[in-house]
Amino acid sequence: MPISQKKIDDFLASFRKAVSKRGGEIHFIERSEINKDLASLEITAAQATKEVLSLKNEHYQKGPEADKDAKKFPNEIGDIWVFEKEINSKKAYIKLKLAESVHNSAIVFPKCFMHESVTSNNKKNEKKAPDKIKKGGKK
């Protein structure tokens, strides 16, 4: 069953409210890839926070769904929501979780950032590849 736009808007509003309560701070999951992902997107953590806070329901991809890493975080509950947004000509896949701790305080963080380049350079390279194959075949 498709999710309603209102449910997406409600989640994003709750997420923004929780971030505001934490002084505008978003907790990024500590993993080595997050720094590479942000670097690949050519943004800082502060810029990533602005991008996350500017998400709209049109960026929604899927969710809510169970957190596959829930066992790693036994002291919190919450579902994963996935969004996609173009940042610096690259697609950023953004997983958000509005987690509630066992202490009943909202802990808010993007689960992770992943990227996929959508620059025109890739299209140019794809067009050139068949020419190289043809030249190689003639030799």
Residue pairs with C-beta under 8 A, 6 or more apart in sequence:
3 60
3 63
5 57
8 57
8 60
8 81
9 57
11 64
11 81
11 98
12 55
12 56
12 57
14 98
15 96
15 98
15 108
16 53
18 98
18 106
18 108
19 25
19 26
19 49
19 53
19 108
21 106
22 106
22 108
24 49
25 49
26 48
26 49
26 52
26 108
26 109
26 110
27 107
27 108
27 109
28 34
28 45
28 48
28 109
28 110
29 109
29 110
29 111
29 112
31 112
33 112
33 114
34 112
34 113
37 112
37 113
37 114
37 115
38 44
38 45
38 48
38 113
40 90
40 115
41 48
41 87
41 88
41 90
41 92
41 113
41 115
42 87
42 88
43 51
43 87
43 88
48 110
48 113
51 85
51 87
51 92
51 94
52 94
52 96
52 110
55 83
55 85
55 94
55 96
59 83
59 84
59 85
59 94
60 81
60 82
60 83
61 82
61 83
61 84
61 93
62 81
62 82
63 79
63 80
63 81
63 82
64 79
64 80
64 81
65 79
65 80
65 82
66 79
66 80
67 73
67 78
67 79
67 80
67 97
67 111
68 80
69 111
70 77
73 99
75 101
75 102
76 99
76 100
76 101
76 102
76 107
77 99
77 100
78 97
78 98
78 99
78 100
79 97
79 98
80 95
80 96
80 97
80 111
81 95
81 96
81 97
81 98
82 93
82 94
82 95
82 96
83 93
83 94
83 95
83 96
84 91
84 92
84 93
84 94
85 91
85 92
85 94
86 92
86 118
87 115
89 117
89 118
89 119
90 115
90 116
90 117
90 118
90 119
91 115
91 116
91 117
91 118
92 113
92 114
92 115
93 113
93 114
93 115
93 116
94 110
94 112
94 113
95 110
95 111
95 112
96 108
96 109
96 110
96 111
97 108
97 109
97 110
97 111
98 106
98 108
99 106
99 107
99 108
99 109
100 106
100 107
101 107
